[in-house]
Structure formats: C-alpha cells, structure tokens
Amino acid sequence: MASTGRRQQPPITIRSARAVELLRTLVSPGRSQAEVIEQALEQMASHRPSLAALLTPKEPIDVDWEPPRSSLTHRDAGLAD
C-alpha cells in the first residue's frame, strides 16, 4: 500500500551528479531509491536535536526578576520640563 502512495507523489529531481552516483551505489536489488532516501532522512532526523532541545538552557537560569516600578521620583534629567 505504501508503494502506491509513493507513485502518486511527484518525482524528486536530483541535480547533483555526486548525489546521483552516491544514490546508485546505495541502491541494491530489492531496495528502491525512495527507500534509500527515506532511510537517510530518518537517520539525519534522529541525530539532529529538536528545536526544544536547542532552546533548553544547559545551565539553570535565575528567573527571579522583577521589572522596575514606575515612579515619578526617578525621572531622567533630560525629561525635566
């Protein structure tokens, strides 16, 4: 069933001669080019950290912060009338 889904998808054009040669060496009898490409993409995705992992700090961050309170007594000299 999965192969019929692949046939309905538009073909991928590989423009790199090096990529075409690598793909030819990786494709063996019984394996399609699509299977080789899918396996390579899955391996790449499994080794790449997720966005959440990249955004998670390596060390704890002190988030005990309070914004400055608004006060008329702390006006800048440049703002005086």
N, CA, C and O atoms as a CHARMM CRD file, in Angstrom:
* protein
*
  324
    1    1 MET  N      0.80500  -1.20400   0.00000 PROA 1      0.00000
    2    1 MET  CA     0.00000   0.00000   0.00000 PROA 1      0.00000
    3    1 MET  C      0.84600   1.26500   0.00000 PROA 1      0.00000
    4    1 MET  O      0.49600   2.24900  -0.65200 PROA 1      0.00000
    5    2 ALA  N      1.94600   1.24200   0.72200 PROA 2      0.00000
    6    2 ALA  CA     2.80500   2.41600   0.78800 PROA 2      0.00000
    7    2 ALA  C      3.41300   2.73700  -0.56600 PROA 2      0.00000
    8    2 ALA  O      3.64900   3.90300  -0.88100 PROA 2      0.00000
    9    3 SER  N      3.66600   1.71300  -1.36900 PROA 3      0.00000
   10    3 SER  CA     4.27100   1.96400  -2.67700 PROA 3      0.00000
   11    3 SER  C      3.30900   2.69500  -3.60500 PROA 3      0.00000
   12    3 SER  O      3.75000   3.47600  -4.44700 PROA 3      0.00000
   13    4 THR  N      1.99600   2.45900  -3.47200 PROA 4      0.00000
   14    4 THR  CA     1.04400   3.18400  -4.31200 PROA 4      0.00000
   15    4 THR  C      1.02100   4.65300  -3.92900 PROA 4      0.00000
   16    4 THR  O      0.84400   5.51300  -4.79100 PROA 4      0.00000
   17    5 GLY  N      1.19700   4.95100  -2.65700 PROA 5      0.00000
   18    5 GLY  CA     1.26100   6.34100  -2.22500 PROA 5      0.00000
   19    5 GLY  C      2.47900   7.04600  -2.78300 PROA 5      0.00000
   20    5 GLY  O      2.41900   8.22800  -3.12200 PROA 5      0.00000
   21    6 ARG  N      3.56200   6.33900  -2.87700 PROA 6      0.00000
   22    6 ARG  CA     4.77700   6.92600  -3.43500 PROA 6      0.00000
   23    6 ARG  C      4.61700   7.21900  -4.92300 PROA 6      0.00000
   24    6 ARG  O      5.12700   8.22100  -5.42300 PROA 6      0.00000
   25    7 ARG  N      3.91300   6.34900  -5.62100 PROA 7      0.00000
   26    7 ARG  CA     3.74400   6.55000  -7.06200 PROA 7      0.00000
   27    7 ARG  C      2.91900   7.79600  -7.36300 PROA 7      0.00000
   28    7 ARG  O      3.08000   8.40800  -8.41900 PROA 7      0.00000
   29    8 GLN  N      2.04300   8.17000  -6.44800 PROA 8      0.00000
   30    8 GLN  CA     1.18800   9.32700  -6.67100 PROA 8      0.00000
   31    8 GLN  C      1.90200  10.63600  -6.35900 PROA 8      0.00000
   32    8 GLN  O      1.43300  11.70300  -6.75500 PROA 8      0.00000
   33    9 GLN  N      3.02000  10.56900  -5.66000 PROA 9      0.00000
   34    9 GLN  CA     3.75400  11.77900  -5.32700 PROA 9      0.00000
   35    9 GLN  C      4.60200  12.21500  -6.52000 PROA 9      0.00000
   36    9 GLN  O      5.04600  11.38300  -7.31100 PROA 9      0.00000
   37   10 PRO  N      4.82400  13.52000  -6.64500 PROA 10     0.00000
   38   10 PRO  CA     5.66200  13.98000  -7.75800 PROA 10     0.00000
   39   10 PRO  C      7.10000  13.48700  -7.57600 PROA 10     0.00000
   40   10 PRO  O      7.57900  13.37200  -6.44800 PROA 10     0.00000
   41   11 PRO  N      7.78400  13.19900  -8.67800 PROA 11     0.00000
   42   11 PRO  CA     9.16200  12.70600  -8.56700 PROA 11     0.00000
   43   11 PRO  C     10.10800  13.79800  -8.07600 PROA 11     0.00000
   44   11 PRO  O      9.85700  14.98900  -8.26100 PROA 11     0.00000
   45   12 ILE  N     11.19100  13.37000  -7.45300 PROA 12     0.00000
   46   12 ILE  CA    12.22400  14.28800  -6.98900 PROA 12     0.00000
   47   12 ILE  C     13.29300  14.36600  -8.07100 PROA 12     0.00000
   48   12 ILE  O     13.72000  13.34000  -8.60200 PROA 12     0.00000
   49   13 THR  N     13.72000  15.56700  -8.39300 PROA 13     0.00000
   50   13 THR  CA    14.79000  15.74500  -9.36600 PROA 13     0.00000
   51   13 THR  C     16.09400  15.96600  -8.61700 PROA 13     0.00000
   52   13 THR  O     16.21200  16.90100  -7.82500 PROA 13     0.00000
   53   14 ILE  N     17.06800  15.10600  -8.86800 PROA 14     0.00000
   54   14 ILE  CA    18.38100  15.24200  -8.24200 PROA 14     0.00000
   55   14 ILE  C     19.29800  15.87500  -9.27400 PROA 14     0.00000
   56   14 ILE  O     19.54900  15.29400 -10.32900 PROA 14     0.00000
   57   15 ARG  N     19.79300  17.05400  -8.97200 PROA 15     0.00000
   58   15 ARG  CA    20.59600  17.79600  -9.94000 PROA 15     0.00000
   59   15 ARG  C     22.09100  17.64000  -9.71100 PROA 15     0.00000
   60   15 ARG  O     22.89000  18.03700 -10.56000 PROA 15     0.00000
   61   16 SER  N     22.47600  17.07600  -8.59300 PROA 16     0.00000
   62   16 SER  CA    23.88900  16.90200  -8.28300 PROA 16     0.00000
   63   16 SER  C     24.37400  15.56000  -8.82900 PROA 16     0.00000
   64   16 SER  O     23.82200  14.50900  -8.50300 PROA 16     0.00000
   65   17 ALA  N     25.40800  15.61100  -9.66000 PROA 17     0.00000
   66   17 ALA  CA    25.96300  14.37300 -10.22100 PROA 17     0.00000
   67   17 ALA  C     26.53000  13.49500  -9.11200 PROA 17     0.00000
   68   17 ALA  O     26.42700  12.27000  -9.17200 PROA 17     0.00000
   69   18 ARG  N     27.11800  14.11200  -8.11300 PROA 18     0.00000
   70   18 ARG  CA    27.67800  13.34600  -6.98900 PROA 18     0.00000
   71   18 ARG  C     26.57200  12.63200  -6.22500 PROA 18     0.00000
   72   18 ARG  O     26.73000  11.47200  -5.84700 PROA 18     0.00000
   73   19 ALA  N     25.45900  13.31200  -5.99500 PROA 19     0.00000
   74   19 ALA  CA    24.33500  12.69400  -5.28800 PROA 19     0.00000
   75   19 ALA  C     23.75400  11.53200  -6.08900 PROA 19     0.00000
   76   19 ALA  O     23.37500  10.51000  -5.51600 PROA 19     0.00000
   77   20 VAL  N     23.68500  11.68300  -7.39600 PROA 20     0.00000
   78   20 VAL  CA    23.17000  10.60500  -8.24800 PROA 20     0.00000
   79   20 VAL  C     24.07900   9.38600  -8.15500 PROA 20     0.00000
   80   20 VAL  O     23.59300   8.25900  -8.04900 PROA 20     0.00000
   81   21 GLU  N     25.38700   9.59800  -8.19300 PROA 21     0.00000
   82   21 GLU  CA    26.33400   8.47900  -8.09600 PROA 21     0.00000
   83   21 GLU  C     26.24900   7.80200  -6.73100 PROA 21     0.00000
   84   21 GLU  O     26.27400   6.57500  -6.64700 PROA 21     0.00000
   85   22 LEU  N     26.14900   8.58800  -5.66500 PROA 22     0.00000
   86   22 LEU  CA    26.00600   8.00700  -4.32500 PROA 22     0.00000
   87   22 LEU  C     24.72300   7.20000  -4.21800 PROA 22     0.00000
   88   22 LEU  O     24.71300   6.11900  -3.63000 PROA 22     0.00000
   89   23 LEU  N     23.65600   7.71500  -4.77800 PROA 23     0.00000
   90   23 LEU  CA    22.38200   7.00500  -4.73800 PROA 23     0.00000
   91   23 LEU  C     22.47000   5.69000  -5.50700 PROA 23     0.00000
   92   23 LEU  O     21.92700   4.67700  -5.06600 PROA 23     0.00000
   93   24 ARG  N     23.14400   5.69900  -6.64400 PROA 24     0.00000
   94   24 ARG  CA    23.31300   4.46700  -7.42400 PROA 24     0.00000
   95   24 ARG  C     24.09600   3.41800  -6.64700 PROA 24     0.00000
   96   24 ARG  O     23.78900   2.22900  -6.72600 PROA 24     0.00000
   97   25 THR  N     25.11200   3.85300  -5.89300 PROA 25     0.00000
   98   25 THR  CA    25.90400   2.87900  -5.12800 PROA 25     0.00000
   99   25 THR  C     25.13600   2.34600  -3.92500 PROA 25     0.00000
  100   25 THR  O     25.39100   1.22800  -3.47800 PROA 25     0.00000
  101   26 LEU  N     24.19800   3.12900  -3.39400 PROA 26     0.00000
  102   26 LEU  CA    23.44300   2.69800  -2.21200 PROA 26     0.00000
  103   26 LEU  C     22.23900   1.82900  -2.55100 PROA 26     0.00000
  104   26 LEU  O     21.79700   1.03100  -1.72400 PROA 26     0.00000
  105   27 VAL  N     21.70900   1.97700  -3.75800 PROA 27     0.00000
  106   27 VAL  CA    20.53600   1.19800  -4.15300 PROA 27     0.00000
  107   27 VAL  C     20.99400  -0.20900  -4.52200 PROA 27     0.00000
  108   27 VAL  O     21.86000  -0.40200  -5.37600 PROA 27     0.00000
  109   28 SER  N     20.39200  -1.17300  -3.85800 PROA 28     0.00000
  110   28 SER  CA    20.71200  -2.57300  -4.14800 PROA 28     0.00000
  111   28 SER  C     19.44600  -3.26200  -4.64200 PROA 28     0.00000
  112   28 SER  O     18.35500  -2.70900  -4.50500 PROA 28     0.00000
  113   29 PRO  N     19.57100  -4.45400  -5.21300 PROA 29     0.00000
  114   29 PRO  CA    18.37300  -5.16400  -5.66500 PROA 29     0.00000
  115   29 PRO  C     17.38300  -5.34500  -4.50800 PROA 29     0.00000
  116   29 PRO  O     17.75800  -5.77900  -3.41900 PROA 29     0.00000
  117   30 GLY  N     16.15700  -5.01800  -4.75500 PROA 30     0.00000
  118   30 GLY  CA    15.12900  -5.13000  -3.72500 PROA 30     0.00000
  119   30 GLY  C     14.90000  -3.84000  -2.95000 PROA 30     0.00000
  120   30 GLY  O     13.95000  -3.75700  -2.17200 PROA 30     0.00000
  121   31 ARG  N     15.74400  -2.83500  -3.14300 PROA 31     0.00000
  122   31 ARG  CA    15.56400  -1.53400  -2.47800 PROA 31     0.00000
  123   31 ARG  C     15.38500  -0.46200  -3.53700 PROA 31     0.00000
  124   31 ARG  O     16.13300  -0.39800  -4.51200 PROA 31     0.00000
  125   32 SER  N     14.39400   0.36600  -3.33200 PROA 32     0.00000
  126   32 SER  CA    14.15900   1.44300  -4.28700 PROA 32     0.00000
  127   32 SER  C     14.94400   2.68300  -3.87100 PROA 32     0.00000
  128   32 SER  O     15.44000   2.77200  -2.74800 PROA 32     0.00000
  129   33 GLN  N     15.04600   3.62900  -4.78600 PROA 33     0.00000
  130   33 GLN  CA    15.70200   4.89600  -4.46800 PROA 33     0.00000
  131   33 GLN  C     14.95300   5.61700  -3.35500 PROA 33     0.00000
  132   33 GLN  O     15.56900   6.24100  -2.49000 PROA 33     0.00000
  133   34 ALA  N     13.62100   5.53100  -3.37600 PROA 34     0.00000
  134   34 ALA  CA    12.81900   6.18600  -2.34100 PROA 34     0.00000
  135   34 ALA  C     13.13300   5.60900  -0.96400 PROA 34     0.00000
  136   34 ALA  O     13.21800   6.35500   0.01100 PROA 34     0.00000
  137   35 GLU  N     13.30600   4.29200  -0.87200 PROA 35     0.00000
  138   35 GLU  CA    13.63000   3.67000   0.41500 PROA 35     0.00000
  139   35 GLU  C     14.99300   4.12200   0.91800 PROA 35     0.00000
  140   35 GLU  O     15.16500   4.36900   2.11200 PROA 35     0.00000
  141   36 VAL  N     15.95400   4.23000   0.02000 PROA 36     0.00000
  142   36 VAL  CA    17.29100   4.68300   0.40800 PROA 36     0.00000
  143   36 VAL  C     17.23500   6.12500   0.90600 PROA 36     0.00000
  144   36 VAL  O     17.83500   6.45600   1.92900 PROA 36     0.00000
  145   37 ILE  N     16.51900   6.97600   0.18900 PROA 37     0.00000
  146   37 ILE  CA    16.39800   8.38300   0.58100 PROA 37     0.00000
  147   37 ILE  C     15.66000   8.50300   1.90900 PROA 37     0.00000
  148   37 ILE  O     16.07900   9.27200   2.77400 PROA 37     0.00000
  149   38 GLU  N     14.56600   7.75500   2.08900 PROA 38     0.00000
  150   38 GLU  CA    13.81900   7.79100   3.35100 PROA 38     0.00000
  151   38 GLU  C     14.69600   7.36400   4.52200 PROA 38     0.00000
  152   38 GLU  O     14.67400   7.99500   5.57900 PROA 38     0.00000
  153   39 GLN  N     15.46400   6.30100   4.33900 PROA 39     0.00000
  154   39 GLN  CA    16.33400   5.82500   5.41100 PROA 39     0.00000
  155   39 GLN  C     17.38500   6.88200   5.76200 PROA 39     0.00000
  156   39 GLN  O     17.66000   7.11500   6.93900 PROA 39     0.00000
  157   40 ALA  N     17.96300   7.51200   4.75800 PROA 40     0.00000
  158   40 ALA  CA    18.96100   8.55500   5.00500 PROA 40     0.00000
  159   40 ALA  C     18.34700   9.73700   5.74800 PROA 40     0.00000
  160   40 ALA  O     18.95600  10.27900   6.67100 PROA 40     0.00000
  161   41 LEU  N     17.14100  10.13700   5.34800 PROA 41     0.00000
  162   41 LEU  CA    16.47200  11.25500   6.02200 PROA 41     0.00000
  163   41 LEU  C     16.11200  10.90500   7.46100 PROA 41     0.00000
  164   41 LEU  O     16.23300  11.74600   8.35200 PROA 41     0.00000
  165   42 GLU  N     15.67200   9.67200   7.69500 PROA 42     0.00000
  166   42 GLU  CA    15.35700   9.24500   9.06000 PROA 42     0.00000
  167   42 GLU  C     16.59900   9.25900   9.94000 PROA 42     0.00000
  168   42 GLU  O     16.53500   9.67400  11.09700 PROA 42     0.00000
  169   43 GLN  N     17.72300   8.81100   9.40400 PROA 43     0.00000
  170   43 GLN  CA    18.96500   8.83300  10.17400 PROA 43     0.00000
  171   43 GLN  C     19.38700  10.26200  10.48400 PROA 43     0.00000
  172   43 GLN  O     19.82600  10.55500  11.59500 PROA 43     0.00000
  173   44 MET  N     19.25500  11.14800   9.50800 PROA 44     0.00000
  174   44 MET  CA    19.60700  12.54600   9.73600 PROA 44     0.00000
  175   44 MET  C     18.70400  13.16300  10.79700 PROA 44     0.00000
  176   44 MET  O     19.17500  13.89800  11.66400 PROA 44     0.00000
  177   45 ALA  N     17.41600  12.86800  10.73200 PROA 45     0.00000
  178   45 ALA  CA    16.46500  13.43500  11.69100 PROA 45     0.00000
  179   45 ALA  C     16.70000  12.89600  13.09700 PROA 45     0.00000
  180   45 ALA  O     16.51400  13.62400  14.07200 PROA 45     0.00000
  181   46 SER  N     17.10100  11.64600  13.21700 PROA 46     0.00000
  182   46 SER  CA    17.30300  11.07300  14.55000 PROA 46     0.00000
  183   46 SER  C     18.56100  11.61800  15.21200 PROA 46     0.00000
  184   46 SER  O     18.66200  11.60200  16.43900 PROA 46     0.00000
  185   47 HSD  N     19.51700  12.09900  14.43300 PROA 47     0.00000
  186   47 HSD  CA    20.75100  12.63700  15.00300 PROA 47     0.00000
  187   47 HSD  C     20.68100  14.14000  15.23600 PROA 47     0.00000
  188   47 HSD  O     21.53700  14.69900  15.92100 PROA 47     0.00000
  189   48 ARG  N     19.69600  14.78300  14.68800 PROA 48     0.00000
  190   48 ARG  CA    19.56200  16.23200  14.84800 PROA 48     0.00000
  191   48 ARG  C     18.73900  16.52100  16.10100 PROA 48     0.00000
  192   48 ARG  O     17.67500  15.93000  16.28600 PROA 48     0.00000
  193   49 PRO  N     19.21100  17.41300  16.95800 PROA 49     0.00000
  194   49 PRO  CA    18.42600  17.74400  18.14800 PROA 49     0.00000
  195   49 PRO  C     17.15100  18.49600  17.76600 PROA 49     0.00000
  196   49 PRO  O     17.10800  19.20800  16.76300 PROA 49     0.00000
  197   50 SER  N     16.14000  18.32700  18.56800 PROA 50     0.00000
  198   50 SER  CA    14.87700  19.01100  18.30700 PROA 50     0.00000
  199   50 SER  C     15.01700  20.49100  18.65000 PROA 50     0.00000
  200   50 SER  O     15.96900  20.89500  19.31700 PROA 50     0.00000
  201   51 LEU  N     14.07100  21.28600  18.19300 PROA 51     0.00000
  202   51 LEU  CA    14.07700  22.71000  18.49700 PROA 51     0.00000
  203   51 LEU  C     13.96400  22.93000  19.99900 PROA 51     0.00000
  204   51 LEU  O     14.61600  23.81900  20.54600 PROA 51     0.00000
  205   52 ALA  N     13.14200  22.13000  20.66700 PROA 52     0.00000
  206   52 ALA  CA    13.00100  22.25200  22.12100 PROA 52     0.00000
  207   52 ALA  C     14.33000  21.97800  22.81200 PROA 52     0.00000
  208   52 ALA  O     14.68400  22.66700  23.76900 PROA 52     0.00000
  209   53 ALA  N     15.06700  20.98100  22.33900 PROA 53     0.00000
  210   53 ALA  CA    16.36400  20.66700  22.94500 PROA 53     0.00000
  211   53 ALA  C     17.35500  21.80100  22.72100 PROA 53     0.00000
  212   53 ALA  O     18.16100  22.10800  23.60000 PROA 53     0.00000
  213   54 LEU  N     17.29700  22.42100  21.54900 PROA 54     0.00000
  214   54 LEU  CA    18.20400  23.53100  21.27000 PROA 54     0.00000
  215   54 LEU  C     17.88000  24.75800  22.11500 PROA 54     0.00000
  216   54 LEU  O     18.78000  25.51200  22.48500 PROA 54     0.00000
  217   55 LEU  N     16.60000  24.96100  22.42200 PROA 55     0.00000
  218   55 LEU  CA    16.19000  26.13700  23.19300 PROA 55     0.00000
  219   55 LEU  C     16.28500  25.93400  24.69800 PROA 55     0.00000
  220   55 LEU  O     16.21000  26.90300  25.45200 PROA 55     0.00000
  221   56 THR  N     16.44700  24.70600  25.14600 PROA 56     0.00000
  222   56 THR  CA    16.55000  24.43000  26.57500 PROA 56     0.00000
  223   56 THR  C     17.93100  24.84100  27.06000 PROA 56     0.00000
  224   56 THR  O     18.93400  24.39300  26.50400 PROA 56     0.00000
  225   57 PRO  N     18.00500  25.68500  28.08500 PROA 57     0.00000
  226   57 PRO  CA    19.31300  26.11700  28.58100 PROA 57     0.00000
  227   57 PRO  C     20.09400  24.95300  29.18200 PROA 57     0.00000
  228   57 PRO  O     19.52400  24.06000  29.80900 PROA 57     0.00000
  229   58 LYS  N     21.39800  24.98100  28.98200 PROA 58     0.00000
  230   58 LYS  CA    22.26400  23.93300  29.51800 PROA 58     0.00000
  231   58 LYS  C     22.44400  24.08700  31.02700 PROA 58     0.00000
  232   58 LYS  O     22.60300  23.09600  31.74000 PROA 58     0.00000
  233   59 GLU  N     22.41800  25.31000  31.50600 PROA 59     0.00000
  234   59 GLU  CA    22.53300  25.59900  32.93600 PROA 59     0.00000
  235   59 GLU  C     21.26400  26.31200  33.38200 PROA 59     0.00000
  236   59 GLU  O     20.64300  27.02400  32.59300 PROA 59     0.00000
  237   60 PRO  N     20.87700  26.12800  34.63900 PROA 60     0.00000
  238   60 PRO  CA    19.66700  26.80400  35.12700 PROA 60     0.00000
  239   60 PRO  C     19.81000  28.32600  35.03700 PROA 60     0.00000
  240   60 PRO  O     20.88200  28.88400  35.27400 PROA 60     0.00000
  241   61 ILE  N     18.72300  28.96500  34.69600 PROA 61     0.00000
  242   61 ILE  CA    18.69600  30.42100  34.58700 PROA 61     0.00000
  243   61 ILE  C     17.91500  30.97700  35.76800 PROA 61     0.00000
  244   61 ILE  O     16.84700  30.47100  36.11200 PROA 61     0.00000
  245   62 ASP  N     18.45900  32.02900  36.39100 PROA 62     0.00000
  246   62 ASP  CA    17.77400  32.67400  37.50600 PROA 62     0.00000
  247   62 ASP  C     16.68600  33.56800  36.92700 PROA 62     0.00000
  248   62 ASP  O     16.97500  34.58900  36.30200 PROA 62     0.00000
  249   63 VAL  N     15.44300  33.18200  37.13600 PROA 63     0.00000
  250   63 VAL  CA    14.32500  33.93900  36.58000 PROA 63     0.00000
  251   63 VAL  C     13.61100  34.77600  37.63800 PROA 63     0.00000
  252   63 VAL  O     12.50800  35.26700  37.39900 PROA 63     0.00000
  253   64 ASP  N     14.22700  34.93800  38.79300 PROA 64     0.00000
  254   64 ASP  CA    13.64000  35.75600  39.85000 PROA 64     0.00000
  255   64 ASP  C     13.93300  37.22400  39.53400 PROA 64     0.00000
  256   64 ASP  O     14.83200  37.83100  40.11600 PROA 64     0.00000
  257   65 TRP  N     13.17400  37.76800  38.62300 PROA 65     0.00000
  258   65 TRP  CA    13.39000  39.12200  38.14900 PROA 65     0.00000
  259   65 TRP  C     12.09600  39.89000  38.27500 PROA 65     0.00000
  260   65 TRP  O     11.01300  39.36000  38.02700 PROA 65     0.00000
  261   66 GLU  N     12.22000  41.13200  38.66100 PROA 66     0.00000
  262   66 GLU  CA    11.04600  41.98100  38.80600 PROA 66     0.00000
  263   66 GLU  C     11.28600  43.25000  38.00400 PROA 66     0.00000
  264   66 GLU  O     12.34400  43.86600  38.13200 PROA 66     0.00000
  265   67 PRO  N     10.33100  43.65100  37.18400 PROA 67     0.00000
  266   67 PRO  CA    10.53500  44.86600  36.39500 PROA 67     0.00000
  267   67 PRO  C     10.59900  46.09700  37.29700 PROA 67     0.00000
  268   67 PRO  O     10.02200  46.09700  38.38500 PROA 67     0.00000
  269   68 PRO  N     11.28900  47.13600  36.85800 PROA 68     0.00000
  270   68 PRO  CA    11.36400  48.34900  37.68200 PROA 68     0.00000
  271   68 PRO  C      9.98300  48.95400  37.87000 PROA 68     0.00000
  272   68 PRO  O      9.15300  48.96000  36.96100 PROA 68     0.00000
  273   69 ARG  N      9.76500  49.45500  39.05500 PROA 69     0.00000
  274   69 ARG  CA     8.46900  50.07000  39.35800 PROA 69     0.00000
  275   69 ARG  C      8.43300  51.49100  38.82100 PROA 69     0.00000
  276   69 ARG  O      9.42800  52.21400  38.84800 PROA 69     0.00000
  277   70 SER  N      7.28700  51.86100  38.34600 PROA 70     0.00000
  278   70 SER  CA     7.11200  53.20200  37.81700 PROA 70     0.00000
  279   70 SER  C      7.03800  54.18600  38.97200 PROA 70     0.00000
  280   70 SER  O      6.29000  53.99600  39.93100 PROA 70     0.00000
  281   71 SER  N      7.83500  55.24300  38.85600 PROA 71     0.00000
  282   71 SER  CA     7.82900  56.24900  39.90900 PROA 71     0.00000
  283   71 SER  C      8.18300  57.59500  39.29000 PROA 71     0.00000
  284   71 SER  O      9.06100  57.68000  38.43200 PROA 71     0.00000
  285   72 LEU  N      7.51600  58.61200  39.71700 PROA 72     0.00000
  286   72 LEU  CA     7.80900  59.95300  39.21000 PROA 72     0.00000
  287   72 LEU  C      9.09200  60.50400  39.81300 PROA 72     0.00000
  288   72 LEU  O      9.65300  61.46100  39.28000 PROA 72     0.00000
  289   73 THR  N      9.56900  59.93200  40.89900 PROA 73     0.00000
  290   73 THR  CA    10.79100  60.43400  41.53100 PROA 73     0.00000
  291   73 THR  C     12.04500  59.97300  40.78900 PROA 73     0.00000
  292   73 THR  O     13.12700  60.50400  41.03800 PROA 73     0.00000
  293   74 HSD  N     11.92900  59.01000  39.89300 PROA 74     0.00000
  294   74 HSD  CA    13.08200  58.50100  39.16200 PROA 74     0.00000
  295   74 HSD  C     13.07600  58.97400  37.70700 PROA 74     0.00000
  296   74 HSD  O     13.38300  58.20200  36.79900 PROA 74     0.00000
  297   75 ARG  N     12.73300  60.21900  37.49400 PROA 75     0.00000
  298   75 ARG  CA    12.70500  60.75600  36.13500 PROA 75     0.00000
  299   75 ARG  C     14.10900  61.14600  35.70200 PROA 75     0.00000
  300   75 ARG  O     14.90900  61.61100  36.51500 PROA 75     0.00000
  301   76 ASP  N     14.40200  60.96100  34.45200 PROA 76     0.00000
  302   76 ASP  CA    15.69500  61.38600  33.91700 PROA 76     0.00000
  303   76 ASP  C     15.75500  62.90700  33.86800 PROA 76     0.00000
  304   76 ASP  O     14.73600  63.57900  33.71100 PROA 76     0.00000
  305   77 ALA  N     16.96400  63.43400  34.00600 PROA 77     0.00000
  306   77 ALA  CA    17.15000  64.88900  33.96600 PROA 77     0.00000
  307   77 ALA  C     16.79000  65.43700  32.58900 PROA 77     0.00000
  308   77 ALA  O     16.32400  66.57100  32.48100 PROA 77     0.00000
  309   78 GLY  N     16.99600  64.66000  31.55100 PROA 78     0.00000
  310   78 GLY  CA    16.69300  65.10100  30.19800 PROA 78     0.00000
  311   78 GLY  C     15.20300  65.22500  29.93500 PROA 78     0.00000
  312   78 GLY  O     14.80200  65.88300  28.97500 PROA 78     0.00000
  313   79 LEU  N     14.38400  64.61400  30.76000 PROA 79     0.00000
  314   79 LEU  CA    12.94100  64.66800  30.57200 PROA 79     0.00000
  315   79 LEU  C     12.29000  65.79600  31.36800 PROA 79     0.00000
  316   79 LEU  O     11.08300  66.01200  31.25700 PROA 79     0.00000
  317   80 ALA  N     13.07000  66.51000  32.16100 PROA 80     0.00000
  318   80 ALA  CA    12.50300  67.57900  33.00100 PROA 80     0.00000
  319   80 ALA  C     11.98700  68.70900  32.11700 PROA 80     0.00000
  320   80 ALA  O     12.51700  68.96700  31.03700 PROA 80     0.00000
  321   81 ASP  N     10.94900  69.37100  32.59900 PROA 81     0.00000
  322   81 ASP  CA    10.33600  70.47500  31.84000 PROA 81     0.00000
  323   81 ASP  C     11.19300  71.68500  31.80000 PROA 81     0.00000
  324   81 ASP  O     10.81300  72.69000  31.20100 PROA 81     0.00000
